[in-house]
């Protein structure tokens, strides 16, 4: 399922959501223009490396923000065009209404904290991994969690693929997000069973989603 848009107009311009999208694209374009070796170094410098967090060390190349500062910077790095386009589409569809409800500053804090919690959950599951963790998907998973709480009845216009059939349907947000979370949970369990530490950070998605549900209930909304 690919979300195209939601039928849920916001009252204000989603300034923070737009800025996050712009920053992510600028950072990714910078990654793209770097030679492959330097790109690998750049990502290693600003990504979350679970081993560094759990052992309190900084594996070369040195992290300008320290391994703990990278819990924020990793949210603005992406590994491919498919990675960033998918993440930014999700953020654009679901982020504006959550920002509208929380307000600009609270929304930015909410988004950042969800991303931090998402990374820490992934670190907790794979504490000795040296594989860099990058991407906004943990923070965006938090946005989905908040959206499910705030707008469960909103309609999500969705591109659906069923074998060789393609259709566009409207799905209630609660149903859409429940289906999305089920996929994340099953994928996380499968990856844990096979002791896979690469590819998609499924546990970060789960951690970010749960953080989003909890945080949006703790924050006073307008």
N, C-alpha and C positions, 0 to 999 in steps of 0.2 A: 504494500500500500504506500502510495506517495501522496502526501498532503499538498494540495494546490493552493488552497486558501480557506479561511473560515468565514462563516456568516456571523460576524460578531464585531460590528464597528466599534472602534475606540474613540474616545472623546478628545484625545490629545495626540500630538505628533510623537511617535515613539523615538525620541531623540537618542536615548541611550542604546536602544536596540540597533538603530541605524549606525551609530558610532562604532559599536562592537563589530558589526558586519564590515564596515569600512576598514577598521584596524586589522581585522583578520585577513582581509584580501590584500592589504598593503604588505603585511608581514609575509604572506604566502608568495606574493610576487617577488619580494626580496629573496625568499628561499629559492625560487625558480631561477633567478638570474645568477645565483652563485654556482660556481663549478661544483660538481658532485662531491668532491672531497671536503670543500669548505662548507657545503650545505650540511653534510653529516656532522661536522664540527659544530656548526651553528645550532643545529637541533639538539645535540648533546649538551650544549652549554645552557640551554633554556628549557629543556624537557625535564619531566619528573623521572628520575631513575629510582625505583623502589629500594635497591640496595643502599643507595646513598642516604635515603631517609631513615631506614631502619638501623644502619650501622654508624650514622653520623660522620660519614666521610664524603669527600669530594673527589670523585674519580676524574682524572684528566680527560678532556680539557676542563680547566677550572670554571665554575659557575659564577658569573659576575653577581648574581642575585643570591648566591648560596643555594644549596639544594632545597632549602625550605622556601625561599623566595620563588623558586621555580614552580611551586604549587599554584602560583598565579600566572606566571608567564607561559606555562605549558598550554593554557587554555586558548592562546592566540596562535599556536602553531598547528599546521596541518601537513599531512603526508602526500596528498595528491589532489588533483582537481575534483575527482569524485568525492573525496573526503570533505573538502571545504564547501563544495556546492550543496551536498546533502545536508551538512550541518547548518549552513546559512539559510537554506530553504526552511528547515524546521524552525529556526530562530525567528525568521520573518513571519511565518504563519502564526506561531504561538506567542512570541515575545511581546508584541505590541499591547495586547490586552492585559497581560500580567503587569507590564510596566505602567499602563494606564491605571490599574487598580492599586498598585503599591506606591506609585510616585517615583520620580526619577532617581533620587539618591537611594532610597530603600531598595529599589529594583536592582541597582548596580551592586549594592552590598549583597543582596539576595543571590544574584547571579554568580558573583565571585565566590561566596561561601559555598554554594552548591558545587562549584567546580573543585574547590579545595577538598570538601568532604568526599566527592567522587574519587579523586586521586588517592586519598588516604584509604578508602575501602579497597581499591585495587592494590595498593601497597600492602595492606593487611593480608590479602589473599595470596599475593606473590612477593613476600618480603625480600627474597634473595634474587629477584630478577634484575638483570642489567639492561633490559630492553627499554628504550625511552618511551615514555607515555606522553602523547601529544593529542591536542584536539579539544574542541569546545563541546563535544558531545556530553560530557559529564555535567557541565553547567546547564546545557540545554535540556538534559533529562530532568533537571530540577525545575526548569520552566514548564515542562510537560506535567510534572507532578502538581505544581501550583495551578496550572490551567485546569486540570481535572477537578481540583477542589473548588476553584472559583467559577468555572463555566462548564459544568458537566453536561448541560443540555445544548450547548452551542453546536452548530452543524459544521462538520469539516468536509469540505469538498475534496474528494479523494480519487486519485487515479488507481484503479484496481486491475490487477492482472490475475486471471484465472485460466491457467493453462494457455490456450491460444486466444482467449477472449480478453479484450481490453474495454473497460467501461469507466465512466465517471459517475460517482454516486455521492450522496450526502450521508455522512455517518455521524451520529451523536458523539460529542467529544469523549464522554465517559466510556463508550464502547470502543472508540478508536484507540484511546490511550490504554485501555485495559488490554486490547489485542497487542498493541506495541509492547507493553510491559511483559506480557506472557512470552513473547518471542525473546525478549532480553533475558528473562529468567531461565527459560529452557536452554538458551544458548550458553548462559553462564554455567549452568549445571553440567552441560556436555563438555565445555572447555575444562572445567575443574576435574571431571572424571578422567579426561585424557591428559591432564596436567599440562595443558597448553598455556604458554605465557606470551605468545605472540598474537598478531592479528588484532582483532577488535577487543577493546577493554570492556567486556560485558559487565563485570562487577562494578566498574566505575559508573556505568549507566544506571545500574540498580541503586548504588549508593547516592548518586545525584538525584534520582527520582524520589527516593525516600526523604532525602534532605529537603527537597522542594516542598513536599507535603507538610513536613513538620515546620519548616521555617515560615511558610506562608500563613500558617495558623498562629504562629507566635507573633508575627509582625502585625501591627495594627494597620488595616487597609482603609483607604479613603471611602 
